[in-house]
Amino acid sequence: MELRLINKKGYNDNRIIQVGDVEIGGSQLVVMAGPCAIEGKEQIFSTAEMVKKAGGKILRGGAFKPRTSPYSFQGLGEEGLELLKEAGAYYQLPVISEVMDTREVEVVAQYVDILQIGARNMQNYSLLREVGRANKPVMLKRGLSATVEDWLLAAEYIAAGGNQDIILCERGIRTFETYTRNTLDLSVVPIVKNLTSLPIIVDPSHGTGRRELVIPMAKAALAAGADGIMVEIHPNPCEALSDGPQSLEFPDFEDLMMEVHKLQEVLK
């Protein structure tokens, strides 16, 4: 595997990505949280308030949604990005959202602090090259069936475009197991730390697809050495237009934050 730009060049070669006053890849515990899909102003503002109150660092929210069915809710598009940016600014939280198309990179970049490349686009090389030219950090999610080599070489495409502010995100891969939505591969955390200088976060929401597994797998991710976690939360998951079964209710998110902060103290 030829990693020319993101490879680890020394024991302490760890890239720290600055997003506002948030450091990703340093000693700071970074929790990204928010709804799978932005549904309206009240929903995203109440969620942003909870993220801030509980100690989360970055607000996530989907505006362009790649759904398996063409008849599922596809997101609010630019209107959703406007609401996300407004909520983030009001609660002083950097924001992250997915970009799906080369034609949308410039538009999405106007609203967000971090561009997300979703699992289904991990090997969309035209899109990787385009975000490689963007002046924004990029979070690259692992593809549904991607090997570690596939994933890291996809990151190399972004770096080769001139952008080395890359955050890797493990979100589970498809295996023969059907009880969970995906199989969360936490072994990649130390692998990535050994092979690259890039920070890595873990998404236990997509990684399991089950609300009751999010907190234990989030703690396991941090114990494995992840730089942070990304979780889905919603004011009323039963009525969510996307990914309700894996979204935490607000009290559960507060419990998660208390648990991970206690764990972080032990791991220091």
HELIX and SHEET records of a PDB file:
HELIX    1   1 LYS A   41  ALA A   54  1                                  14    
HELIX    2   2 GLU A   78  TYR A   90  1                                  13    
HELIX    3   3 THR A  102  GLU A  104  5                                   3    
HELIX    4   4 VAL A  105  ALA A  109  1                                   5    
HELIX    5   5 ALA A  119  ASN A  121  5                                   3    
HELIX    6   6 TYR A  125  GLY A  132  1                                   8    
HELIX    7   7 VAL A  148  ALA A  160  1                                  13    
HELIX    8   8 VAL A  188  LEU A  195  1                                   8    
HELIX    9   9 PRO A  204  THR A  208  1                                   5    
HELIX   10  10 ARG A  211  ALA A  223  1                                  13    
HELIX   11  11 PRO A  237  GLU A  239  5                                   3    
HELIX   12  12 GLY A  244  GLN A  246  5                                   3    
HELIX   13  13 PHE A  250  LEU A  267  1                                  18    
SHEET    1   A 2 ILE A  17  VAL A  19  0                                        
SHEET    2   A 2 VAL A  22  ILE A  24 -1                                        
SHEET    1   B 9 VAL A  30  GLY A  34  0                                        
SHEET    2   B 9 ILE A  58  ARG A  60  1                                        
SHEET    3   B 9 VAL A  95  GLU A  98  1                                        
SHEET    4   B 9 ILE A 114  ILE A 117  1                                        
SHEET    5   B 9 VAL A 138  LYS A 141  1                                        
SHEET    6   B 9 ILE A 166  GLU A 170  1                                        
SHEET    7   B 9 ILE A 200  VAL A 202  1                                        
SHEET    8   B 9 GLY A 228  GLU A 232  1                                        
SHEET    9   B 9 VAL A  30  GLY A  34  1                                        
END                                                                             
